[in-house]
Amino acid sequence: MRLAVALLRKKMPNGNIWTGKHRLPHRVQDAHLDRMQRRLAIEERNMLLLRNPYLTLEQSAGIGAALNKRENWLDEKKLLSAMVLKGRTKPMNHVRIEDRFRVLYNSDGWE
């Protein structure tokens, strides 16, 4: 009897069976495999799109020049560098004190 109990006993991890170093692993189900195959198919599609870009380098450079991206970027860079020299990290909007205290104005009566 003792031999059968020792041989047929299922070994369980110590402590909480779902957390820690010695834990009981979850069984892989068909839904898990399907989900993994879908994710791999999406990743393969993304890699295909990254390997074959929609625009060539010349076309993308032409679009950037047409939209004045370099000039806009330089203007923004100059503005940010000027703000850093003044000690600010981002541009500050002009706000009046009336705008700050507008929340406190309340014309509703109690009745």
TORDO-668246 format. One record per residue (C-alpha): residue number from 1; residue in one letter; chain; x, y, z. Coordinates in pm, whole numbers. Each point is the difference from the previous one (the first is absolute). Layout:
% residues N
NUM;a;A;X;Y;Z
...
% end
This chain:
% residues 111
1;m;A;0;0;0
2;r;A;277;241;90
3;l;A;182;-75;-324
4;a;A;-313;72;-208
5;v;A;-58;329;182
6;a;A;359;102;-55
7;l;A;-2;-91;-370
8;l;A;-343;138;-88
9;r;A;24;323;198
10;k;A;0;316;-209
11;k;A;283;232;100
12;m;A;-138;342;93
13;p;A;215;312;49
14;n;A;47;144;345
15;g;A;-200;306;102
16;n;A;-231;180;-241
17;i;A;-20;-209;-316
18;w;A;-43;294;-240
19;t;A;282;234;111
20;g;A;364;-24;90
21;k;A;301;-196;-113
22;h;A;-161;-343;41
23;r;A;-341;40;-159
24;l;A;-239;-221;-188
25;p;A;16;90;-370
26;h;A;-321;68;-190
27;r;A;-96;-246;-270
28;v;A;17;121;-359
29;q;A;-343;5;-162
30;d;A;-113;23;-360
31;a;A;-113;361;49
32;h;A;350;94;112
33;l;A;150;-153;-313
34;d;A;-254;174;-225
35;r;A;73;335;163
36;m;A;374;-53;-45
37;q;A;-45;-89;-368
38;r;A;-207;317;-56
39;r;A;264;215;167
40;l;A;275;-159;-206
41;a;A;-198;57;-320
42;i;A;-44;368;89
43;e;A;370;33;76
44;e;A;91;-168;-329
45;r;A;-228;244;-187
46;n;A;164;295;178
47;m;A;347;-128;-87
48;l;A;-105;-37;-365
49;l;A;-117;362;-5
50;l;A;322;117;162
51;r;A;214;-190;-251
52;n;A;-191;146;-296
53;p;A;-62;371;70
54;y;A;-277;187;-179
55;l;A;228;288;-107
56;t;A;359;-5;-117
57;l;A;259;219;172
58;e;A;-9;255;-283
59;q;A;-380;23;12
60;s;A;-6;46;377
61;a;A;271;269;-22
62;g;A;-205;181;-266
63;i;A;-311;-3;217
64;g;A;197;138;295
65;a;A;135;283;-214
66;a;A;-347;77;-136
67;l;A;-142;31;352
68;n;A;292;218;124
69;k;A;72;-247;277
70;r;A;364;102;43
71;e;A;-80;370;34
72;n;A;-279;-70;249
73;w;A;230;-225;199
74;l;A;274;264;5
75;d;A;-243;268;119
76;e;A;-122;-222;282
77;k;A;358;-90;93
78;k;A;96;369;21
79;l;A;-303;74;219
80;l;A;82;-287;237
81;s;A;366;99;26
82;a;A;-101;359;81
83;m;A;-235;-123;273
84;v;A;272;-221;149
85;l;A;230;302;17
86;k;A;-272;187;188
87;g;A;-41;-290;246
88;r;A;-332;-132;-126
89;t;A;-62;-351;-126
90;k;A;-319;60;-196
91;p;A;-182;302;-141
92;m;A;-233;176;239
93;n;A;-339;116;-116
94;h;A;-121;347;89
95;v;A;-254;-38;280
96;r;A;-173;284;180
97;i;A;-92;-10;368
98;e;A;-366;38;-96
99;d;A;25;-326;-192
100;r;A;148;-176;303
101;f;A;-272;120;237
102;r;A;-289;-41;-244
103;v;A;-73;-337;160
104;l;A;-75;170;330
105;y;A;-262;232;-146
106;n;A;-339;-147;70
107;s;A;-322;186;-62
108;d;A;-230;-289;95
109;g;A;-222;69;296
110;w;A;-97;-248;267
111;e;A;-364;14;-96
% end
